[in-house]
Amino acid sequence: MTEISAALVKELRDRTGAGMMDCKRALQDANGDIELAQKLLRERGMASAAKRAGRETTEGKVGYRIAGDGARGAIVAVGCETEPVSNNEEFLAFAARVLEAVEGGGPGAETELDQERQELSGKLGENIAVAGAARFEAVDGARIDGYAHPPANKLGVLVQVRGGDGDVSRKLAMHIAASPGTRWIGRVDVPEDVVAAEREIYANSDEVQSKPEQAHEKIVEGMLNKRFFAEQVLTEQPWIHDTGKTVGQALADAGAEVLEFERLQLG
């Protein structure tokens, strides 16, 4: 077996960041050829990353970027398995490159970094995954804004708002971050079959069936409003900054309208 010097192991480790014993083993398998050993480490790292691919990535970072004075915006969620790795410099640098790729090429552009993702997964020993991505382009004079919830930055929101000012769009992003059930912007956006299914569930519940039949319809409508629309429809929700108003009322007061949103959360 070729004798592998400590200096050669150190050089390979400096190049790749792999563990000392992994570097030594790769150099032995490559008969001291450092270029071949580097290639072997990459291949082994990608293979180990594939084995980890099914493991949950409940930690990581959600980041966003607004450009062109609110004309464009992008948001990504990059997941890992543990909090220490979520704060690792190389992980953070990779997450920043994912955000840059999505900002430039839109969702899907992050696949160009897949080899880098697999190599980083092998190096850090955890599953690394892009859990979500979105990019908005402002239309009709609208503005893009965003919010990432500190200090962990595992939750973030991107919004497009027309009218109002930067204060209301920022507050709206914060509201959506605090409202995990949000699925639709307005009541008209909810598919009719979804509403019909919810109405049937409430109508058949013991809570309704135990009341006089003539009151059923009114009770069901009240349940829909308070338990379904007020939870899952953005403009129907109580405004977290002033719960005496709905989001729709707060936006109307500010002369603003929400056009689209994306909420990403890890864990």
DRENPA-165534 format. One record per residue: residue number from 1; y, x, z of N, C-alpha, C, O in turn. Coordinates in steps of 0.001 Angstrom, whole numbers, plus 500000, padded with zeros to 6 digits. Layout:
<site NUM <Y X Z> <Y X Z> <Y X Z> <Y X Z>>
...
This chain:
<site 1 <498799 500849 500000> <500000 500000 500000> <501245 500880 500000> <501310 501879 500716>>
<site 2 <502232 500502 499192> <503473 501270 499113> <504195 501261 500449> <504359 500214 501075>>
<site 3 <504628 502448 500878> <505394 502548 502127> <506795 501978 501897> <507488 502382 500963>>
<site 4 <507202 501051 502739> <508504 500393 502596> <509432 500905 503691> <509150 500754 504879>>
<site 5 <510534 501507 503279> <511467 502083 504256> <512324 500993 504898> <512541 499928 504321>>
<site 6 <512796 501282 506087> <513680 500346 506790> <514971 500141 506014> <515543 499051 506026>>
<site 7 <515433 501195 505334> <516677 501098 504558> <516510 500122 503403> <517430 499371 503078>>
<site 8 <515329 500135 502781> <515093 499225 501658> <515002 497779 502147> <515498 496859 501497>>
<site 9 <514367 497597 503290> <514292 496259 503878> <515693 495745 504182> <516019 494590 503908>>
<site 10 <516523 496629 504757> <517900 496241 505096> <518691 495871 503845> <519459 494910 503862>>
<site 11 <518513 496619 502770> <519243 496337 501540> <518855 494964 500981> <519713 494196 500544>>
<site 12 <517557 494669 501000> <517104 493372 500496> <517612 492245 501401> <517996 491173 500934>>
<site 13 <517603 492515 502688> <518098 491505 503629> <519584 491255 503416> <520028 490108 503476>>
<site 14 <520356 492297 503170> <521795 492154 502909> <522039 491362 501633> <522991 490585 501547>>
<site 15 <521188 491559 500660> <521340 490850 499379> <521019 489360 499492> <521685 488518 498890>>
<site 16 <519981 489056 500276> <519443 487695 500252> <519687 486887 501524> <519703 485656 501488>>
<site 17 <519876 487579 502646> <520022 486874 503924> <518698 486415 504488> <518667 485746 505521>>
<site 18 <517590 486765 503826> <516266 486355 504309> <515891 487149 505554> <516493 488183 505845>>
<site 19 <514891 486658 506289> <514449 487332 507504> <513851 488697 507212> <513395 488969 506102>>
<site 20 <513862 489559 508239> <513406 490940 508064> <511935 490994 507633> <511587 491727 506707>>
<site 21 <511075 490220 508301> <509652 490260 507955> <509400 489665 506567> <508510 490124 505850>>
<site 22 <510177 488646 506185> <510041 488082 504840> <510421 489118 503785> <509780 489225 502740>>
<site 23 <511480 489881 504080> <511918 490927 503142> <510874 492034 503024> <510569 492507 501929>>
<site 24 <510342 492428 504152> <509337 493495 504135> <508097 493060 503367> <507541 493822 502576>>
<site 25 <507670 491808 503613> <506480 491292 502930> <506714 491200 501422> <505828 491527 500633>>
<site 26 <507906 490754 501024> <508220 490641 499601> <508250 492020 498946> <507772 492181 497823>>
<site 27 <508798 493002 499627> <508842 494366 499083> <507438 494952 498964> <507133 495657 498002>>
<site 28 <506595 494660 499934> <505211 495135 499847> <504501 494503 498657> <503787 495180 497916>>
<site 29 <504703 493190 498479> <504066 492487 497357> <504605 492965 496022> <503914 492894 495006>>
<site 30 <505859 493461 496021> <506496 493932 494785> <506382 495445 494629> <507015 496031 493751>>
<site 31 <505565 496088 495492> <505375 497548 495431> <506697 498313 495491> <506881 499332 494826>>
<site 32 <507613 497787 496312> <508873 498487 496529> <509950 498203 495505> <511049 498749 495606>>
<site 33 <509666 497361 494518> <510660 497010 493493> <511598 495945 494081> <511211 494788 494246>>
<site 34 <512821 496348 494390> <513726 495436 495097> <514145 494246 494236> <514353 493153 494762>>
<site 35 <514271 494437 492931> <514631 493318 492053> <513514 492275 492012> <513770 491072 492073>>
<site 36 <512268 492755 491907> <511131 491841 491908> <510993 491162 493269> <510672 489976 493348>>
<site 37 <511239 491922 494340> <511149 491353 495686> <512189 490247 495879> <511919 489225 496508>>
<site 38 <513375 490472 495327> <514421 489454 495415> <513998 488186 494676> <514242 487074 495142>>
<site 39 <513364 488367 493523> <512881 487217 492758> <511784 486481 493523> <511753 485251 493543>>
<site 40 <510888 487238 494149> <509824 486618 494934> <510391 485798 496089> <509908 484702 496374>>
<site 41 <511408 486327 496745> <512025 485599 497861> <512648 484296 497375> <512533 483267 498040>>
<site 42 <513307 484334 496221> <513906 483112 495678> <512834 482078 495378> <512991 480902 495705>>
<site 43 <511740 482516 494753> <510659 481587 494412> <510029 480991 495659> <509736 479796 495709>>
<site 44 <509823 481832 496663> <509213 481348 497906> <510158 480414 498652> <509734 479433 499264>>
<site 45 <511435 480735 498590> <512425 479872 499236> <512470 478505 498590> <512569 477494 499284>>
<site 46 <512398 478461 497261> <512419 477188 496552> <511139 476393 496825> <511176 475166 496920>>
<site 47 <510018 477090 496950> <508767 476403 497250> <508799 475789 498646> <508358 474658 498850>>
<site 48 <509327 476553 499605> <509403 476030 500971> <510414 474897 501052> <510246 473973 501848>>
<site 49 <511468 474958 500234> <512453 473875 500211> <511819 472587 499711> <512124 471503 500208>>
<site 50 <510932 472709 498722> <510250 471529 498189> <509372 470879 499254> <509258 469654 499305>>
<site 51 <508748 471700 500106> <507913 471169 501183> <508748 470429 502219> <508280 469480 502848>>
<site 52 <509988 470874 502389> <510858 470255 503402> <511591 469028 502870> <512269 468340 503634>>
<site 53 <511469 468742 501585> <512309 467732 500937> <512200 466347 501563> <513149 465565 501492>>
<site 54 <511056 466029 502178> <510905 464699 502746> <511455 464550 504151> <511488 463442 504685>>
<site 55 <511887 465644 504758> <512356 465582 506139> <513765 465001 506211> <514589 465242 505329>>
<site 56 <514033 464240 507258> <515305 463532 507388> <516473 464495 507557> <516361 465521 508228>>
<site 57 <517591 464145 506937> <518810 464946 507057> <519871 464090 507752> <520761 463534 507108>>
<site 58 <519758 463998 509072> <520667 463145 509842> <521927 463873 510290> <522866 463251 510788>>
<site 59 <521946 465177 510114> <523148 465962 510407> <523784 466396 509089> <523266 466092 508015>>
<site 60 <524908 467107 509173> <525589 467567 507970> <527066 467247 508015> <527646 467081 509088>>
<site 61 <527669 467162 506843> <529105 466919 506759> <529427 465931 505641> <528801 465931 504581>>
<site 62 <530424 465091 505915> <531035 464253 504880> <532445 464791 504667> <533219 464918 505615>>
<site 63 <532770 465102 503429> <534095 465623 503123> <534703 464907 501936> <533988 464407 501068>>
<site 64 <536018 464857 501900> <536702 464228 500778> <537888 465091 500362> <538340 465960 501108>>
<site 65 <538373 464831 499164> <539544 465563 498650> <540354 464616 497789> <539822 463919 496925>>
<site 66 <541666 464605 498047> <542601 463785 497271> <543465 464721 496440> <543986 465707 496960>>
<site 67 <543620 464424 495163> <544403 465280 494271> <545411 464445 493494> <545341 463217 493460>>
<site 68 <546346 465149 492875> <547318 464486 492017> <548162 463462 492741> <548474 462404 492194>>
<site 69 <548537 463780 493994> <549377 462873 494782> <548761 461479 494879> <549442 460463 494739>>
<site 70 <547446 461466 495124> <546746 460198 495288> <546198 459610 494005> <545706 458482 494012>>
<site 71 <546269 460347 492895> <545795 459821 491615> <544281 459943 491460> <543669 459189 490704>>
<site 72 <543682 460890 492173> <542236 461108 492077> <541690 461421 493468> <542404 461924 494335>>
<site 73 <540423 461113 493656> <539794 461430 494925> <538293 461504 494785> <537699 460835 493939>>
<site 74 <537682 462326 495623> <536224 462453 495624> <535740 462548 497060> <536462 463008 497944>>
<site 75 <534511 462107 497280> <533892 462172 498602> <532427 462497 498432> <531786 462004 497504>>
<site 76 <531879 463330 499325> <530455 463659 499290> <529906 463706 500708> <530639 463962 501663>>
<site 77 <528618 463458 500831> <527890 463631 502084> <526758 464607 501812> <525891 464345 500978>>
<site 78 <526767 465732 502515> <525724 466746 502354> <524989 466848 503687> <525585 467180 504712>>
<site 79 <523689 466560 503661> <522931 466483 504894> <522058 467689 505155> <521655 468404 504237>>
<site 80 <521771 467901 506447> <520817 468909 506899> <520096 468322 508111> <520274 467146 508427>>
<site 81 <519294 469125 508783> <518458 468578 509849> <519036 468752 511246> <518776 467925 512119>>
<site 82 <519808 469797 511480> <520290 470067 512834> <521787 470344 512851> <522367 470738 511840>>
<site 83 <522406 470133 514008> <523843 470359 514148> <524241 471816 513924> <525243 472062 513252>>
<site 84 <523491 472811 514465> <523884 474206 514215> <523993 474539 512730> <524923 475230 512314>>
<site 85 <523039 474046 511922> <523105 474325 510488> <524295 473608 509858> <524887 474120 508908>>
<site 86 <524656 472427 510372> <525795 471691 509810> <527104 472458 509982> <528079 472195 509278>>
<site 87 <527123 473406 510921> <528323 474220 511142> <528165 475653 510644> <529039 476494 510855>>
<site 88 <527041 475921 509980> <526794 477240 509414> <527754 477500 508254> <527985 476611 507435>>
<site 89 <528307 478692 508178> <529314 479007 507153> <528769 478828 505742> <529469 478320 504866>>
<site 90 <527532 479239 505517> <526960 479113 504174> <526727 477645 503819> <526928 477238 502675>>
<site 91 <526302 476853 504807> <526135 475421 504555> <527478 474782 504221> <527576 473996 503278>>
<site 92 <528505 475115 504986> <529836 474544 504746> <530377 474964 503386> <531027 474173 502703>>
<site 93 <530111 476208 502991> <530562 476681 501683> <529842 475931 500564> <530445 475597 499544>>
<site 94 <528552 475668 500761> <527808 474906 499762> <528336 473478 499666> <528508 472949 498568>>
<site 95 <528594 472852 500825> <529139 471489 500826> <530473 471433 500093> <530762 470464 499392>>
<site 96 <531283 472477 500257> <532579 472532 499566> <532377 472640 498055> <533146 472061 497287>>
<site 97 <531357 473373 497625> <531083 473489 496183> <530564 472167 495624> <530857 471817 494481>>
<site 98 <529795 471435 496426> <529335 470110 495988> <530535 469191 495786> <530614 468480 494784>>
<site 99 <531470 469206 496736> <532664 468371 496619> <533468 468757 495383> <533952 467888 494658>>
<site 100 <533608 470042 495145> <534344 470512 493966> <533667 470065 492677> <534338 469683 491718>>
<site 101 <532322 470112 492655> <531586 469694 491459> <531778 468209 491190> <531991 467808 490045>>
<site 102 <531704 467386 492241> <531866 465939 492071> <533296 465602 491691> <533529 464701 490886>>
<site 103 <534247 466312 492258> <535649 466091 491912> <535880 466378 490431> <536627 465664 489761>>
<site 104 <535236 467421 489928> <535441 467796 488533> <534622 466989 487549> <535102 466664 486463>>
<site 105 <533380 466660 487916> <532481 466024 486958> <531981 464655 487337> <531249 464031 486568>>
<site 106 <532363 464163 488524> <531909 462854 488962> <530528 462902 489584> <529868 463940 489536>>
<site 107 <530068 461776 490179> <528733 461726 490766> <527668 462121 489753> <527690 461666 488610>>
<site 108 <526758 462949 490167> <525737 463487 489282> <525984 464949 488972> <525047 465693 488682>>
<site 109 <527245 465367 489031> <527571 466766 488752> <526972 467699 489795> <526786 468888 489536>>
<site 110 <526669 467158 490982> <526107 467997 492043> <524712 468500 491699> <524239 469461 492307>>
<site 111 <524044 467869 490735> <522701 468321 490357> <522743 469716 489731> <521728 470413 489698>>
<site 112 <523907 470123 489238> <524049 471467 488687> <523847 472528 489764> <523571 473687 489456>>
<site 113 <523984 472128 491029> <523858 473068 492146> <522483 472975 492802> <522293 473488 493905>>
<site 114 <521535 472335 492148> <520259 472078 492806> <519491 473356 493119> <518856 473449 494170>>
<site 115 <519536 474332 492235> <518836 475578 492524> <519454 476256 493738> <518743 476779 494596>>
<site 116 <520785 476244 493805> <521473 476825 494960> <521097 476063 496234> <520903 476662 497292>>
<site 117 <520996 474730 496117> <520612 473913 497271> <519222 474306 497771> <519012 474461 498974>>
<site 118 <518280 474465 496847> <516926 474825 497239> <516864 476215 497859> <516145 476436 498833>>
<site 119 <517618 477145 497293> <517638 478497 497841> <518244 478506 499245> <517762 479212 500130>>
<site 120 <519289 477725 499439> <519918 477653 500762> <518967 477002 501761> <518904 477406 502923>>
<site 121 <518231 475994 501304> <517240 475345 502160> <516189 476343 502613> <515800 476357 503781>>
<site 122 <515733 477172 501694> <514753 478190 502043> <515310 479216 503000> <514609 479686 503897>>
<site 123 <516567 479564 502812> <517198 480580 503649> <517463 480068 505056> <517254 480790 506031>>
<site 124 <517923 478819 505169> <518287 478273 506480> <517111 477588 507170> <517181 477269 508357>>
<site 125 <516021 477361 506416> <514833 476779 507020> <514928 475295 507289> <514199 474778 508136>>
<site 126 <515808 474594 506590> <515969 473153 506779> <516084 472458 505433> <516461 473070 504434>>
<site 127 <515756 471172 505419> <515994 470375 504231> <517503 470192 504062> <518188 469785 505001>>
<site 128 <518011 470485 502891> <519424 470290 502545> <519455 469260 501415> <518756 469415 500414>>
<site 129 <520256 468218 501571> <520262 467158 500563> <521656 466579 500389> <522398 466421 501359>>
<site 130 <522010 466263 499140> <523258 465531 498875> <522931 464058 499069> <522191 463469 498281>>
<site 131 <523487 463465 500124> <523124 462100 500513> <523988 461036 499855> <523642 459856 499893>>
<site 132 <525103 461427 499255> <525972 460449 498599> <527175 461132 497981> <527592 462205 498417>>
<site 133 <527728 460497 496958> <528894 461065 496281> <529622 459976 495516> <528998 459055 494989>>
<site 134 <530945 460084 495455> <531748 459134 494678> <533034 459819 494242> <533508 460753 494888>>
<site 135 <533589 459340 493138> <534893 459807 492662> <535679 458607 492159> <535155 457787 491404>>
<site 136 <536936 458505 492577> <537809 457419 492143> <538955 457978 491314> <539473 459059 491594>>
<site 137 <539344 457224 490285> <540531 457513 489487> <541488 456335 489655> <541112 455193 489388>>
<site 138 <542699 456593 490087> <543647 455518 490352> <544015 454779 489070> <544179 455389 488013>>
<site 139 <544143 453447 489177> <544537 452613 488038> <545757 451779 488408> <545957 451429 489571>>
<site 140 <546564 451467 487406> <547701 450545 487577> <548593 450916 488753> <549010 450053 489525>>
<site 141 <548878 452196 488880> <549788 452632 489940> <549199 452622 491326> <549935 452756 492304>>
<site 142 <547886 452466 491444> <547231 452461 492752> <547181 453886 493319> <547598 454843 492666>>
<site 143 <546674 454004 494525> <546628 455290 495211> <545264 455451 495886> <544715 454496 496436>>
<site 144 <544732 456667 495836> <543476 456999 496501> <543794 457619 497856> <544706 458438 497971>>
<site 145 <543050 457233 498865> <543206 457835 500198> <541833 457969 500824> <540853 457426 500313>>
<site 146 <541763 458685 501918> <540462 458892 502543> <540570 459190 504025> <541657 459357 504579>>
<site 147 <539396 459251 504648> <539325 459529 506085> <537938 460071 506394> <536939 459556 505892>>
<site 148 <537876 461117 507226> <536613 461634 507753> <536741 461641 509269> <537715 462154 509819>>
<site 149 <535749 461069 509935> <535855 460869 511379> <535549 462161 512138> <534437 462682 512045>>
<site 150 <536528 462684 512889> <536304 463920 513635> <535597 463633 514960> <535568 462479 515387>>
<site 151 <535023 464648 515630> <535007 466047 515182> <533789 466396 514323> <533768 467440 513670>>
<site 152 <532779 465524 514323> <531526 465875 513637> <531636 465767 512123> <530913 466453 511400>>
<site 153 <532541 464905 511629> <532696 464683 510185> <531375 464297 509524> <531027 464797 508455>>
<site 154 <530647 463393 510186> <529405 462857 509618> <529636 461493 508975> <528699 460873 508472>>
<site 155 <530869 461034 508991> <531232 459710 508478> <532566 459820 507761> <533521 460393 508286>>
<site 156 <532623 459264 506555> <533878 459324 505809> <534020 458145 504859> <533045 457476 504516>>
<site 157 <535258 457908 504443> <535570 456768 503578> <536571 457195 502513> <537483 457976 502781>>
<site 158 <536392 456678 501308> <537353 456839 500227> <537785 455443 499797> <536943 454565 499605>>
<site 159 <539089 455231 499643> <539591 453903 499254> <540583 454036 498100> <541231 455068 497926>>
<site 160 <540681 452962 497319> <541733 452850 496317> <542540 451586 496639> <542003 450479 496691>>
<site 161 <543833 451786 496851> <544709 450692 497278> <545896 450611 496334> <546475 451628 495951>>
<site 162 <546250 449381 495965> <547435 449163 495135> <548505 448500 496003> <548234 447522 496701>>
<site 163 <549720 449043 495951> <550813 448513 496762> <550811 449114 498154> <549962 449938 498493>>
<site 164 <551781 448684 498957> <551886 449215 500306> <552290 450670 500301> <552897 451154 499347>>
<site 165 <551949 451370 501378> <552286 452793 501466> <551085 453573 501965> <550016 453009 502201>>
<site 166 <551273 454881 502125> <550179 455739 502551> <549655 455395 503931> <548493 455657 504241>>
<site 167 <550501 454811 504759> <550082 454465 506109> <549010 453378 506074> <548007 453472 506782>>
<site 168 <549215 452356 505260> <548247 451263 505232> <546935 451697 504588> <545869 451255 505017>>
<site 169 <546989 452559 503560> <545745 453005 502927> <544940 453885 503874> <543712 453810 503903>>
<site 170 <545628 454717 504646> <544946 455556 505634> <544326 454689 506734> <543185 454910 507138>>
<site 171 <545086 453708 507211> <544564 452810 508239> <543376 452005 507727> <542436 451729 508471>>
<site 172 <543425 451633 506455> <542321 450887 505873> <541055 451748 505838> <539967 451269 506156>>
<site 173 <541200 453011 505452> <540047 453917 505431> <539466 454070 506830> <538246 454104 506990>>
<site 174 <540316 454161 507837> <539853 454250 509223> <539135 452974 509638> <538118 453023 510330>>
<site 175 <539666 451830 509211> <539029 450544 509537> <537623 450482 508946> <536683 450093 509639>>
<site 176 <537466 450853 507698> <536158 450793 507045> <535184 451755 507729> <533999 451451 507869>>
<site 177 <535688 452913 508150> <534837 453867 508861> <534269 453241 510129> <533125 453501 510502>>
<site 178 <535087 452406 510794> <534668 451774 512047> <533873 450493 511825> <533494 449834 512793>>
<site 179 <533612 450128 510573> <532969 448849 510253> <531746 449068 509371> <531820 448883 508157>>
<site 180 <530615 449464 509970> <529433 449828 509171> <528820 448695 508366> <528067 448942 507424>>
<site 181 <529136 447445 508727> <528534 446328 508006> <529229 445960 506715> <528759 445078 505996>>
<site 182 <530349 446618 506397> <531151 446239 505232> <530387 446442 503926> <529928 447545 503628>>
<site 183 <530258 445361 503148> <529549 445451 501858> <530414 445006 500679> <530268 445526 499573>>
<site 184 <531302 444059 500908> <532116 443523 499818> <533586 443516 500203> <533923 443514 501387>>
<site 185 <534463 443512 499201> <535902 443500 499461> <536364 442097 499860> <536980 441922 500911>>
<site 186 <536071 441106 499031> <536508 439738 499286> <535355 438765 499229> <534264 439105 498772>>
<site 187 <535599 437552 499693> <534558 436536 499721> <534046 436225 498314> <532866 435925 498133>>
<site 188 <534928 436297 497325> <534514 435988 495949> <533563 437036 495388> <532898 436794 494381>>
<site 189 <533493 438197 496030> <532615 439266 495553> <531174 439092 496022> <530275 439762 495513>>
<site 190 <530946 438212 496974> <529599 438021 497512> <528798 437148 496548> <529232 436043 496223>>
<site 191 <527646 437614 496087> <526829 436799 495167> <526460 435454 495796> <526174 435369 496990>>
<site 192 <526473 434426 494985> <526195 433069 495473> <524807 432954 496093> <524626 432237 497077>>
<site 193 <523832 433650 495529> <522482 433545 496073> <522384 434168 497460> <521583 433732 498287>>
<site 194 <523196 435183 497713> <523215 435808 499043> <523778 434834 500070> <523232 434685 501163>>
<site 195 <524878 434173 499709> <525484 433184 500603> <524520 432030 500853> <524383 431559 501982>>
<site 196 <523856 431578 499795> <522907 430461 499932> <521755 430834 500859> <521312 430012 501661>>
<site 197 <521269 432067 500754> <520161 432512 501608> <520599 432583 503067> <519853 432189 503964>>
<site 198 <521821 433092 503305> <522338 433154 504676> <522521 431753 505246> <522183 431487 506400>>
<site 199 <523065 430860 504416> <523292 429482 504869> <521960 428820 505268> <521895 428103 506266>>
<site 200 <520914 429064 504489> <519614 428466 504777> <519040 429002 506084> <518454 428253 506866>>
<site 201 <519210 430292 506316> <518710 430898 507557> <519387 430260 508771> <518728 429900 509746>>
<site 202 <520711 430127 508694> <521441 429510 509811> <521041 428042 509973> <520845 427562 511090>>
<site 203 <520924 427348 508864> <520609 425914 508917> <519250 425659 509566> <519068 424642 510236>>
<site 204 <518301 426565 509376> <516961 426386 509918> <516779 426998 511304> <515694 426928 511883>>
<site 205 <517830 427591 511826> <517725 428238 513137> <517643 427199 514251> <518134 426080 514101>>
<site 206 <517020 427575 515371> <516922 426685 516528> <518309 426319 517045> <518533 425212 517534>>
<site 207 <519231 427264 516929> <520596 427046 517409> <521249 425851 516716> <521999 425098 517339>>
<site 208 <520961 425683 515431> <521527 424562 514676> <520650 423317 514813> <521159 422216 515020>>
<site 209 <519344 423491 514700> <518430 422351 514730> <518464 421592 516056> <518117 420412 516119>>
<site 210 <518883 422283 517108> <518946 421631 518414> <520192 420759 518581> <520315 420036 519569>>
<site 211 <521113 420827 517622> <522347 420039 517679> <522195 418752 516863> <521286 418643 516040>>
<site 212 <523085 417776 517089> <523033 416529 516315> <523126 416822 514805> <523881 417693 514373>>
<site 213 <522351 416084 514032> <522259 416363 512592> <523602 416295 511887> <523872 417077 510975>>
<site 214 <524459 415343 512315> <525754 415203 511644> <526660 416420 511852> <527641 416600 511131>>
<site 215 <526328 417239 512828> <527152 418429 513109> <526619 419678 512426> <527281 420715 512444>>
<site 216 <525430 419603 511821> <524778 420793 511270> <525646 421532 510262> <525821 422747 510361>>
<site 217 <526179 420815 509309> <526929 421470 508232> <528136 422231 508783> <528388 423367 508380>>
<site 218 <528870 421620 509687> <530051 422266 510264> <529669 423500 511076> <530343 424528 511022>>
<site 219 <528577 423381 511826> <528121 424524 512631> <527696 425678 511732> <528029 426833 511996>>
<site 220 <526960 425361 510671> <526500 426406 509741> <527680 427110 509095> <527669 428335 508969>>
<site 221 <528701 426360 508680> <529877 426976 508066> <530586 427898 509056> <531053 428979 508697>>
<site 222 <530657 427451 510305> <531277 428296 511322> <530500 429572 511559> <531091 430635 511752>>
<site 223 <529189 429480 511547> <528344 430668 511721> <528492 431619 510547> <528547 432836 510727>>
<site 224 <528556 431058 509335> <528760 431901 508156> <530065 432679 508254> <530118 433877 507976>>
<site 225 <531114 431970 508655> <532429 432612 508733> <532460 433719 509776> <532966 434811 509516>>
<site 226 <531912 433433 510967> <532034 434368 512081> <530987 435470 512071> <531261 436592 512497>>
<site 227 <529799 435161 511592> <528698 436126 511715> <528352 436834 510415> <527741 437903 510431>>
<site 228 <528732 436256 509313> <528409 436886 508027> <529657 437420 507338> <529790 438629 507148>>
<site 229 <530571 436529 506964> <531777 436964 506257> <532612 437919 507105> <533101 438926 506594>>
<site 230 <532782 437621 508385> <533631 438448 509232> <533026 439811 509528> <533715 440703 510024>>
<site 231 <531744 439978 509228> <531106 441274 509439> <530987 442062 508144> <531204 443274 508134>>
<site 232 <530643 441386 507050> <530298 442101 505833> <531351 442041 504727> <531260 442787 503751>>
<site 233 <532339 441175 504863> <533406 441068 503857> <534684 441688 504432> <535207 441240 505452>>
<site 234 <535162 442710 503763> <536271 443503 504291> <537494 442673 504658> <537996 442772 505778>>
<site 235 <537975 441862 503735> <539227 441146 503989> <539089 440069 505061> <540098 439561 505550>>
<site 236 <537858 439708 505437> <537626 438696 506462> <537477 439305 507857> <537461 438580 508851>>
<site 237 <537368 440620 507932> <537124 441287 509214> <538391 441347 510070> <539494 441425 509530>>
<site 238 <538245 441312 511408> <539405 441544 512271> <539921 442979 512057> <539149 443937 512098>>
<site 239 <541209 443108 511833> <541857 444406 511582> <541796 445239 512859> <542352 444826 513877>>
<site 240 <541145 446391 512839> <540947 447152 514078> <542258 447620 514696> <542315 447908 515892>>
<site 241 <543307 447696 513888> <544601 448157 514403> <545408 447027 515042> <546392 447273 515739>>
<site 242 <544982 445786 514798> <545615 444605 515388> <544644 443453 515206> <544687 442756 514192>>
<site 243 <543763 443248 516186> <542665 442287 516031> <543137 440836 515955> <542334 439928 515739>>
<site 244 <544435 440621 516133> <544970 439275 515933> <545095 438914 514464> <545378 437764 514128>>
<site 245 <544887 439884 513588> <544951 439667 512140> <543616 440011 511502> <542824 440770 512061>>
<site 246 <543374 439446 510331> <542265 439918 509512> <542774 441070 508635> <543979 441287 508505>>
<site 247 <541846 441785 508053> <542231 442853 507120> <543048 442265 505971> <544045 442849 505546>>
<site 248 <542621 441113 505477> <543350 440471 504381> <544781 440161 504744> <545684 440350 503929>>
<site 249 <545003 439680 505971> <546366 439376 506416> <547195 440647 506569> <548371 440672 506205>>
<site 250 <546584 441701 507105> <547293 442969 507286> <547703 443560 505940> <548806 444087 505795>>
<site 251 <546816 443467 504967> <547135 443979 503634> <548233 443141 502986> <549139 443681 502352>>
<site 252 <548151 441826 503146> <549182 440946 502581> <550544 441250 503201> <551554 441275 502498>>
<site 253 <550576 441478 504504> <551832 441807 505189> <552431 443108 504653> <553650 443270 504598>>
<site 254 <551542 444040 504256> <552000 445337 503750> <552220 445320 502246> <552626 446328 501669>>
<site 255 <551955 444178 501599> <552085 444092 500145> <551066 444950 499434> <551355 445525 498385>>
<site 256 <549856 445042 500004> <548828 445934 499463> <547556 445172 499115> <547295 444088 499636>>
<site 257 <546778 445761 498228> <545507 445187 497785> <544492 446306 497653> <544786 447344 497059>>
<site 258 <543291 446107 498205> <542245 447118 498083> <541439 446862 496818> <540998 445739 496572>>
<site 259 <541247 447903 496017> <540533 447777 494746> <539080 448224 494842> <538205 447633 494211>>
<site 260 <538820 449264 495628> <537457 449744 495777> <537370 450652 497008> <538379 451166 497492>>
<site 261 <536137 450837 497503> <535934 451728 498628> <534528 452304 498566> <533631 451732 497947>>
<site 262 <534357 453436 499213> <533039 454056 499377> <532955 454573 500813> <533828 455311 501270>>
<site 263 <531901 454180 501512> <531694 454612 502899> <530397 455411 502946> <529342 454901 502568>>
<site 264 <530465 456663 503407> <529295 457527 503496> <529084 457940 504937> <530033 458305 505631>>
<site 265 <527841 457883 505389> <527543 458243 506770> <526190 458944 506845> <525229 458542 506189>>
<site 266 <526135 459986 507649> <524888 460708 507909> <524382 460328 509298> <525164 460194 510239>>
<site 267 <523069 460156 509415> <522507 459833 510728> <522500 458359 511019> <522055 457943 512088>>
